[in-house]
Amino acid sequence: MKITFSLILSFLLLMPLTKGHSQNETPPSSNPHYWQQHVDYTMEIDMDVKSYKYTGTQKLVYTNNSPDVLHRVYYHLYPNAFQPDSEMDARLKSIPDPDGRMVNNLGTKADPIYESRISKLSPDETGYIKVNSLTQDGKKVNHETQGTILIVTLDQPIQPGGKTTFDMVFDAQVPVQIRRSGRNNKEGVALSMSQWYPKLAEYDDEGWHAHPYIAREFYGVWGDFDVKITIDKNYTIGGTGYLQNPNDIGHGYETGAVKKQKGKTFTWHFKAPNVHDFTWAADPDYIHDKLQIENGPMLHFLYKKTMPADKLENWKILQPVTEQLMDYFSTHIGEYPYDQYSVIQGGDGGMEYGMCTLIVGEGSISGLISVTAHELAHSWFQFVLASNENKHSWVDEGFTSYIQDRALDAITGTNSDNPFAGSYRSYISMANSDREQPLSTHADRFAYNRAFSVASYSKGALFLSQLGYIMGEENLDKTLKQYYKEWAFKHPKPMDFIRIAEKVSGLELDWYLTDWAQTTNTIDYAVKNVDSEGNKTTVTLERIGLMPMPLDLEITYTDGSKSAYHIPLRMTRGAKPTTDTTTVLSNWAWAYPTYTFDLEKPKSNIASITIDPRGYMADVNRENNVLKVN
């Protein structure tokens, strides 16, 4: 995708600004029995930028809103993954296609020999969190570290509706940058601090989610964060939350005169209400730009001044485009609920966090915009609509990819017939291989990284684009907005989305979630035969794949005219809205492998019959979708 500066400026003049933002109010769920846990963090850390070690204290107030008595709690200690012989290291050594960012190739491209970068870390390069002391309501509790999980046996069980306070003292080391978090990434960013603190695991109606950190993903507890970070005064920090002492800090955050500071360090004080994570990055060479959206959030951009001039210019071009993306997502999903968002150079690609993203910054302008679009969209589908990424990664990545493609298509003025064509190609290629696994597969249980990526990003995006084909695109738009309205600041599951889609459309759609997400059944329909008797033509269609779908048909006549038909799927118990020029035929029950209908036209007048002329059905063999008659 080539995006020129002049094109971007022209669309800036055309696109409206955001209308405003809502407060962090949790709307009621449609389920009267819904509950979720709550946790408040107060943390102070002292970072040594020379040794990359930090010490910390954490006060954690946990509210048990569940109906269950809790006898244990679990913490995630994510940095422990970056140690030789960790589970993450073991997985890198065993998976056939390890993440290229995390391995060295000692062989050739054609005949690779992979070496885990984690396996080569020396003791002063590893990551770790060591818990030095832990108390519950002032009394010591037993705890045990197993890899990236801290198991805590409670002194007193937490009763339903009860609160308890945990106080922890810990020390930690920032690993050499291997994946997402770490120090000194390939572009020279000093500190990418994601998943850096002891993080309480989530407990929901399915129990504890104390998953080891093997490759991906995350799932956290909603709460409020109060964080103080003491660091070398030359470093600029960006990340989650609102800076409480901007005039003490400076670095582009101040609203008035900066107070004169003494000593070699500054203490940055952030508060972040109603979030489930806290991330930050720091570097002594950050440029800090700001862009205030009218009636909307403040955008912060932090990037290294040491980049080449053309890369620095890319970061200037990115800023008004980010404003347009914020407006698009707020308009088509729901208003962004926080007062700030930061785009920060760091990490190892692109990764979404609360109120911010870490992205690599020295690529092409089109790549920079595309990654920012994706990670910003995660603010809705990962951060506010906080599904369990371990179990339902496709809801997060797929929905994000879908709205990203729509946004870029609109903002760049491409207006393509099918903005999701790339996702269709990726999915169909995987579906026709022997490596596909169901979307319901746990994120760490895919046999191939490529299978995870195609499933979560491409097939996940097609879940929405194809749902628009099934229920009508206007109904899909309404569903997305209603989904956000009902499930913001909660942990929705796939069925929660489908139930809203059913209520909006009036159709039965559970079959779609079952086949698309829980199986590898494929869609394959064909125009099997065309017979004629006098002025009447009989068309026979065939279902070859196991997955059912309603069908759109287009018949082209020899005089160049066309007619549109729609065949509902019986198990939807209805049909999507159609135009006045579309003929709705009788429904097709899945168990029947063939379907026939008659045309009051001689065969000689028919040029061709096409199933799904727009290409929005993920048919794995489109060659048999068209039959040329004359």
Secondary structure, DSSP 8 states (H G I E B T S, - for coil): ----HHHHHHHHHHS--------S-----S-TT----EEEEEEEEEEETTTTEEEEEEEEEEE--SSS-EEEEEEE-GGGGSSTTSHHHHHHHHSSS--GGGEEE-S-SSS--EEESGGG--TTT--EEEEEEEEETTEE-EEEEETTEEEEEEEEEE-TT-EEEEEEEEEEE--BSSSSSEES-TT--SEEESS-S-EE-EEETTEEE----SS-------EEEEEEEEEETT-EEEESSEES-HHHH-TT--SS------SSEEEEEEEEEEES---EEEETTEEEEEEE-TTS-EEEEEEETTS-HHHHHHHHHHHHHHHHHHHHHHHHT----SSEEEEEE-TTSEEEETTEEEE--SS-HHHHHHHHHHHHHHIIIIIIB---TTT-HHHHHHHHHHHHHHHHHHHTT---S-TTHHHHHHHHHHHTSS----TTS-TT--SSHHHHHIIIIIIHHHHHHHHHHHH-HHHHHHHHHHHHHHHTTB---HHHHHHHHHHHH----HHHHHHHHH----B-EEEEEEEEETTEEEEEEEE-SSS---EEEEEEETTS-EEEEEE-BGGGTS-----TTEEE---B-TT-SEEEEEESS-GGGEEEEEESTT--S-BS-GGGGEEE--
